[in-house]
Amino acid sequence: MNFCRSKKNDLQEISIKIAPVLQVILNILSDEPNCLLARVSGSGATCFGIFNNEHSAALSASAISSRFKEWWLKPTQLSN
C-alpha cells in the first residue's frame, strides 16, 4: 500500500476541478472504516476504494448504497 499511496493519477486533480462531486465521492470512500486508499480511475469516470478485505469492502458498499441509492457499487477481490 505504501507504493500505491506514493503514486497518483495525474488526471485526478483536473477531473475534480471539472467535476467537484468527485472529491465528495473520494471523501465518502475515505471516511469508510478500513478504506486504505480512495482514488479516481482514469479521467474520473469511476472512483474506487481499496479495503483491508472483501468483507470490509462489502460492508462499506452496503452502507454507501443505502445513502446514495443512485450510485453503482461493486465490491470485488483483486487477488488473494
N, CA, C and O atoms as a GROMACS GRO file, in nm:
protein
  320
    1MET      N    1   0.081  -0.120   0.000
    1MET     CA    2   0.000   0.000   0.000
    1MET      C    3   0.086   0.126   0.000
    1MET      O    4   0.045   0.229  -0.055
    2ASN      N    5   0.203   0.119   0.060
    2ASN     CA    6   0.289   0.237   0.059
    2ASN      C    7   0.323   0.279  -0.083
    2ASN      O    8   0.328   0.398  -0.115
    3PHE      N    9   0.347   0.180  -0.169
    3PHE     CA   10   0.376   0.210  -0.309
    3PHE      C   11   0.257   0.282  -0.373
    3PHE      O   12   0.275   0.384  -0.440
    4CYS      N   13   0.136   0.229  -0.352
    4CYS     CA   14   0.016   0.290  -0.411
    4CYS      C   15  -0.005   0.432  -0.358
    4CYS      O   16  -0.040   0.522  -0.433
    5ARG      N   17   0.016   0.450  -0.229
    5ARG     CA   18  -0.001   0.583  -0.170
    5ARG      C   19   0.101   0.683  -0.225
    5ARG      O   20   0.073   0.803  -0.230
    6SER      N   21   0.216   0.634  -0.264
    6SER     CA   22   0.321   0.724  -0.314
    6SER      C   23   0.297   0.766  -0.459
    6SER      O   24   0.365   0.856  -0.509
    7LYS      N   25   0.204   0.702  -0.526
    7LYS     CA   26   0.173   0.733  -0.666
    7LYS      C   27   0.044   0.813  -0.674
    7LYS      O   28  -0.033   0.819  -0.578
    8LYS      N   29   0.021   0.874  -0.789
    8LYS     CA   30  -0.102   0.950  -0.807
    8LYS      C   31  -0.150   0.940  -0.951
    8LYS      O   32  -0.074   0.904  -1.041
    9ASN      N   33  -0.275   0.970  -0.970
    9ASN     CA   34  -0.334   0.979  -1.101
    9ASN      C   35  -0.320   1.125  -1.144
    9ASN      O   36  -0.380   1.213  -1.083
   10ASP      N   37  -0.244   1.150  -1.247
   10ASP     CA   38  -0.220   1.288  -1.292
   10ASP      C   39  -0.348   1.359  -1.334
   10ASP      O   40  -0.353   1.482  -1.333
   11LEU      N   41  -0.450   1.285  -1.371
   11LEU     CA   42  -0.576   1.345  -1.415
   11LEU      C   43  -0.673   1.373  -1.300
   11LEU      O   44  -0.772   1.443  -1.319
   12GLN      N   45  -0.645   1.320  -1.181
   12GLN     CA   46  -0.739   1.333  -1.070
   12GLN      C   47  -0.766   1.479  -1.033
   12GLN      O   48  -0.882   1.519  -1.021
   13GLU      N   49  -0.664   1.558  -1.016
   13GLU     CA   50  -0.681   1.697  -0.975
   13GLU      C   51  -0.762   1.776  -1.079
   13GLU      O   52  -0.851   1.854  -1.044
   14ILE      N   53  -0.730   1.755  -1.206
   14ILE     CA   54  -0.803   1.824  -1.314
   14ILE      C   55  -0.948   1.777  -1.318
   14ILE      O   56  -1.039   1.858  -1.336
   15SER      N   57  -0.969   1.647  -1.301
   15SER     CA   58  -1.105   1.592  -1.303
   15SER      C   59  -1.189   1.650  -1.191
   15SER      O   60  -1.307   1.680  -1.210
   16ILE      N   61  -1.130   1.666  -1.073
   16ILE     CA   62  -1.202   1.722  -0.959
   16ILE      C   63  -1.238   1.868  -0.984
   16ILE      O   64  -1.345   1.914  -0.943
   17LYS      N   65  -1.150   1.943  -1.052
   17LYS     CA   66  -1.182   2.083  -1.085
   17LYS      C   67  -1.301   2.090  -1.179
   17LYS      O   68  -1.385   2.180  -1.167
   18ILE      N   69  -1.309   1.997  -1.273
   18ILE     CA   70  -1.419   1.995  -1.369
   18ILE      C   71  -1.547   1.943  -1.304
   18ILE      O   72  -1.656   1.994  -1.329
   19ALA      N   73  -1.534   1.842  -1.220
   19ALA     CA   74  -1.649   1.778  -1.154
   19ALA      C   75  -1.620   1.765  -1.005
   19ALA      O   76  -1.574   1.660  -0.960
   20PRO      N   77  -1.646   1.871  -0.926
   20PRO     CA   78  -1.614   1.870  -0.783
   20PRO      C   79  -1.680   1.757  -0.705
   20PRO      O   80  -1.634   1.723  -0.596
   21VAL      N   81  -1.786   1.698  -0.758
   21VAL     CA   82  -1.851   1.586  -0.689
   21VAL      C   83  -1.755   1.470  -0.672
   21VAL      O   84  -1.773   1.388  -0.581
   22LEU      N   85  -1.654   1.460  -0.756
   22LEU     CA   86  -1.555   1.353  -0.741
   22LEU      C   87  -1.485   1.361  -0.606
   22LEU      O   88  -1.458   1.258  -0.544
   23GLN      N   89  -1.456   1.482  -0.559
   23GLN     CA   90  -1.392   1.496  -0.428
   23GLN      C   91  -1.487   1.452  -0.318
   23GLN      O   92  -1.444   1.392  -0.219
   24VAL      N   93  -1.615   1.481  -0.334
   24VAL     CA   94  -1.715   1.436  -0.236
   24VAL      C   95  -1.715   1.283  -0.230
   24VAL      O   96  -1.716   1.225  -0.122
   25ILE      N   97  -1.714   1.220  -0.346
   25ILE     CA   98  -1.714   1.074  -0.352
   25ILE      C   99  -1.588   1.017  -0.287
   25ILE      O  100  -1.595   0.922  -0.210
   26LEU      N  101  -1.473   1.075  -0.318
   26LEU     CA  102  -1.348   1.029  -0.258
   26LEU      C  103  -1.350   1.044  -0.106
   26LEU      O  104  -1.302   0.958  -0.034
   27ASN      N  105  -1.407   1.154  -0.059
   27ASN     CA  106  -1.418   1.175   0.086
   27ASN      C  107  -1.508   1.070   0.150
   27ASN      O  108  -1.477   1.019   0.258
   28ILE      N  109  -1.619   1.039   0.085
   28ILE     CA  110  -1.711   0.938   0.138
   28ILE      C  111  -1.641   0.802   0.144
   28ILE      O  112  -1.652   0.732   0.244
   29LEU      N  113  -1.571   0.766   0.039
   29LEU     CA  114  -1.496   0.640   0.040
   29LEU      C  115  -1.389   0.640   0.149
   29LEU      O  116  -1.378   0.544   0.224
   30SER      N  117  -1.313   0.746   0.156
   30SER     CA  118  -1.203   0.755   0.254
   30SER      C  119  -1.252   0.748   0.397
   30SER      O  120  -1.182   0.697   0.485
   31ASP      N  121  -1.371   0.800   0.421
   31ASP     CA  122  -1.427   0.800   0.557
   31ASP      C  123  -1.478   0.664   0.601
   31ASP      O  124  -1.507   0.644   0.719
   32GLU      N  125  -1.490   0.571   0.508
   32GLU     CA  126  -1.538   0.438   0.545
   32GLU      C  127  -1.432   0.363   0.626
   32GLU      O  128  -1.313   0.373   0.597
   33PRO      N  129  -1.477   0.288   0.728
   33PRO     CA  130  -1.381   0.208   0.806
   33PRO      C  131  -1.304   0.112   0.716
   33PRO      O  132  -1.361   0.051   0.626
   34ASN      N  133  -1.178   0.099   0.741
   34ASN     CA  134  -1.090   0.006   0.669
   34ASN      C  135  -1.062   0.043   0.524
   34ASN      O  136  -1.008  -0.038   0.450
   35CYS      N  137  -1.098   0.165   0.482
   35CYS     CA  138  -1.058   0.209   0.349
   35CYS      C  139  -0.912   0.251   0.355
   35CYS      O  140  -0.877   0.344   0.428
   36LEU      N  141  -0.830   0.183   0.280
   36LEU     CA  142  -0.686   0.211   0.280
   36LEU      C  143  -0.648   0.320   0.182
   36LEU      O  144  -0.549   0.391   0.202
   37LEU      N  145  -0.726   0.333   0.074
   37LEU     CA  146  -0.694   0.428  -0.031
   37LEU      C  147  -0.817   0.452  -0.115
   37LEU      O  148  -0.889   0.358  -0.147
   38ALA      N  149  -0.844   0.576  -0.152
   38ALA     CA  150  -0.954   0.610  -0.243
   38ALA      C  151  -0.896   0.694  -0.355
   38ALA      O  152  -0.820   0.788  -0.331
   39ARG      N  153  -0.931   0.661  -0.477
   39ARG     CA  154  -0.876   0.730  -0.593
   39ARG      C  155  -0.981   0.741  -0.704
   39ARG      O  156  -1.084   0.674  -0.702
   40VAL      N  157  -0.951   0.829  -0.799
   40VAL     CA  158  -1.027   0.841  -0.923
   40VAL      C  159  -0.958   0.750  -1.025
   40VAL      O  160  -0.835   0.745  -1.031
   41SER      N  161  -1.036   0.681  -1.104
   41SER     CA  162  -0.981   0.596  -1.209
   41SER      C  163  -0.979   0.675  -1.340
   41SER      O  164  -1.079   0.735  -1.379
   42GLY      N  165  -0.867   0.674  -1.407
   42GLY     CA  166  -0.855   0.743  -1.535
   42GLY      C  167  -0.887   0.891  -1.523
   42GLY      O  168  -0.832   0.961  -1.438
   43SER      N  169  -0.977   0.938  -1.609
   43SER     CA  170  -1.013   1.080  -1.609
   43SER      C  171  -1.136   1.109  -1.524
   43SER      O  172  -1.193   1.218  -1.533
   44GLY      N  173  -1.175   1.014  -1.442
   44GLY     CA  174  -1.283   1.040  -1.347
   44GLY      C  175  -1.414   0.970  -1.374
   44GLY      O  176  -1.515   1.001  -1.312
   45ALA      N  177  -1.414   0.876  -1.467
   45ALA     CA  178  -1.538   0.804  -1.495
   45ALA      C  179  -1.582   0.720  -1.375
   45ALA      O  180  -1.701   0.698  -1.354
   46THR      N  181  -1.486   0.673  -1.298
   46THR     CA  182  -1.516   0.595  -1.178
   46THR      C  183  -1.422   0.634  -1.065
   46THR      O  184  -1.314   0.688  -1.086
   47CYS      N  185  -1.469   0.605  -0.944
   47CYS     CA  186  -1.386   0.618  -0.824
   47CYS      C  187  -1.380   0.481  -0.759
   47CYS      O  188  -1.471   0.399  -0.778
   48PHE      N  189  -1.275   0.456  -0.684
   48PHE     CA  190  -1.264   0.326  -0.617
   48PHE      C  191  -1.197   0.343  -0.482
   48PHE      O  192  -1.123   0.438  -0.458
   49GLY      N  193  -1.226   0.247  -0.395
   49GLY     CA  194  -1.160   0.240  -0.266
   49GLY      C  195  -1.095   0.104  -0.252
   49GLY      O  196  -1.149   0.003  -0.298
   50ILE      N  197  -0.980   0.101  -0.189
   50ILE     CA  198  -0.913  -0.025  -0.158
   50ILE      C  199  -0.929  -0.049  -0.008
   50ILE      O  200  -0.898   0.038   0.073
   51PHE      N  201  -0.978  -0.168   0.026
   51PHE     CA  202  -1.009  -0.201   0.165
   51PHE      C  203  -0.922  -0.316   0.214
   51PHE      O  204  -0.858  -0.386   0.136
   52ASN      N  205  -0.921  -0.333   0.346
   52ASN     CA  206  -0.844  -0.441   0.409
   52ASN      C  207  -0.878  -0.578   0.352
   52ASN      O  208  -0.790  -0.661   0.329
   53ASN      N  209  -1.007  -0.600   0.329
   53ASN     CA  210  -1.052  -0.731   0.282
   53ASN      C  211  -1.188  -0.717   0.214
   53ASN      O  212  -1.251  -0.612   0.218
   54GLU      N  213  -1.231  -0.825   0.151
   54GLU     CA  214  -1.357  -0.823   0.076
   54GLU      C  215  -1.477  -0.796   0.166
   54GLU      O  216  -1.571  -0.729   0.126
   55HIS      N  217  -1.473  -0.848   0.287
   55HIS     CA  218  -1.584  -0.826   0.381
   55HIS      C  219  -1.597  -0.678   0.415
   55HIS      O  220  -1.708  -0.624   0.414
   56SER      N  221  -1.488  -0.612   0.443
   56SER     CA  222  -1.491  -0.468   0.472
   56SER      C  223  -1.543  -0.389   0.352
   56SER      O  224  -1.621  -0.295   0.368
   57ALA      N  225  -1.500  -0.428   0.233
   57ALA     CA  226  -1.546  -0.361   0.112
   57ALA      C  227  -1.697  -0.379   0.095
   57ALA      O  228  -1.768  -0.285   0.060
   58ALA      N  229  -1.746  -0.500   0.121
   58ALA     CA  230  -1.889  -0.528   0.107
   58ALA      C  231  -1.971  -0.449   0.209
   58ALA      O  232  -2.077  -0.396   0.175
   59LEU      N  233  -1.923  -0.441   0.332
   59LEU     CA  234  -1.994  -0.362   0.435
   59LEU      C  235  -2.000  -0.215   0.396
   59LEU      O  236  -2.104  -0.151   0.410
   60SER      N  237  -1.890  -0.163   0.348
   60SER     CA  238  -1.886  -0.023   0.307
   60SER      C  239  -1.975   0.001   0.186
   60SER      O  240  -2.046   0.102   0.180
   61ALA      N  241  -1.972  -0.088   0.090
   61ALA     CA  242  -2.058  -0.075  -0.028
   61ALA      C  243  -2.205  -0.073   0.013
   61ALA      O  244  -2.283   0.006  -0.040
   62SER      N  245  -2.242  -0.159   0.106
   62SER     CA  246  -2.380  -0.162   0.154
   62SER      C  247  -2.417  -0.032   0.224
   62SER      O  248  -2.526   0.022   0.203
   63ALA      N  249  -2.328   0.017   0.308
   63ALA     CA  250  -2.355   0.141   0.382
   63ALA      C  251  -2.368   0.260   0.286
   63ALA      O  252  -2.458   0.342   0.300
   64ILE      N  253  -2.279   0.267   0.190
   64ILE     CA  254  -2.284   0.378   0.094
   64ILE      C  255  -2.407   0.366   0.005
   64ILE      O  256  -2.472   0.466  -0.024
   65SER      N  257  -2.440   0.244  -0.038
   65SER     CA  258  -2.558   0.222  -0.122
   65SER      C  259  -2.687   0.264  -0.053
   65SER      O  260  -2.779   0.314  -0.118
   66SER      N  261  -2.692   0.245   0.076
   66SER     CA  262  -2.814   0.283   0.149
   66SER      C  263  -2.829   0.435   0.156
   66SER      O  264  -2.941   0.485   0.169
   67ARG      N  265  -2.719   0.508   0.146
   67ARG     CA  266  -2.724   0.654   0.150
   67ARG      C  267  -2.738   0.715   0.010
   67ARG      O  268  -2.800   0.820  -0.006
   68PHE      N  269  -2.680   0.650  -0.088
   68PHE     CA  270  -2.678   0.704  -0.224
   68PHE      C  271  -2.730   0.597  -0.320
   68PHE      O  272  -2.653   0.527  -0.386
   69LYS      N  273  -2.860   0.585  -0.326
   69LYS     CA  274  -2.924   0.475  -0.398
   69LYS      C  275  -2.898   0.479  -0.549
   69LYS      O  276  -2.908   0.376  -0.616
   70GLU      N  277  -2.866   0.596  -0.602
   70GLU     CA  278  -2.842   0.608  -0.746
   70GLU      C  279  -2.699   0.569  -0.786
   70GLU      O  280  -2.668   0.561  -0.905
   71TRP      N  281  -2.613   0.546  -0.688
   71TRP     CA  282  -2.474   0.506  -0.717
   71TRP      C  283  -2.466   0.356  -0.741
   71TRP      O  284  -2.542   0.279  -0.681
   72TRP      N  285  -2.375   0.315  -0.827
   72TRP     CA  286  -2.348   0.174  -0.851
   72TRP      C  287  -2.217   0.140  -0.781
   72TRP      O  288  -2.113   0.200  -0.807
   73LEU      N  289  -2.224   0.042  -0.693
   73LEU     CA  290  -2.106  -0.002  -0.619
   73LEU      C  291  -2.089  -0.152  -0.637
   73LEU      O  292  -2.188  -0.226  -0.639
   74LYS      N  293  -1.966  -0.196  -0.649
   74LYS     CA  294  -1.938  -0.338  -0.668
   74LYS      C  295  -1.813  -0.378  -0.591
   74LYS      O  296  -1.702  -0.351  -0.637
   75PRO      N  297  -1.830  -0.441  -0.474
   75PRO     CA  298  -1.711  -0.490  -0.404
   75PRO      C  299  -1.654  -0.612  -0.475
   75PRO      O  300  -1.727  -0.704  -0.511
   76THR      N  301  -1.525  -0.612  -0.496
   76THR     CA  302  -1.457  -0.723  -0.562
   76THR      C  303  -1.326  -0.753  -0.491
   76THR      O  304  -1.276  -0.672  -0.412
   77GLN      N  305  -1.272  -0.868  -0.521
   77GLN     CA  306  -1.140  -0.904  -0.471
   77GLN      C  307  -1.047  -0.914  -0.590
   77GLN      O  308  -1.075  -0.988  -0.685
   78LEU      N  309  -0.937  -0.840  -0.587
   78LEU     CA  310  -0.844  -0.839  -0.700
   78LEU      C  311  -0.746  -0.953  -0.696
   78LEU      O  312  -0.706  -1.005  -0.801
   79SER      N  313  -0.704  -0.994  -0.575
   79SER     CA  314  -0.609  -1.104  -0.563
   79SER      C  315  -0.618  -1.163  -0.424
   79SER      O  316  -0.682  -1.106  -0.335
   80ASN      N  317  -0.554  -1.277  -0.404
   80ASN     CA  318  -0.553  -1.340  -0.271
   80ASN      C  319  -0.451  -1.275  -0.184
   80ASN      O  320  -0.435  -1.314  -0.068
   0.00000   0.00000   0.00000
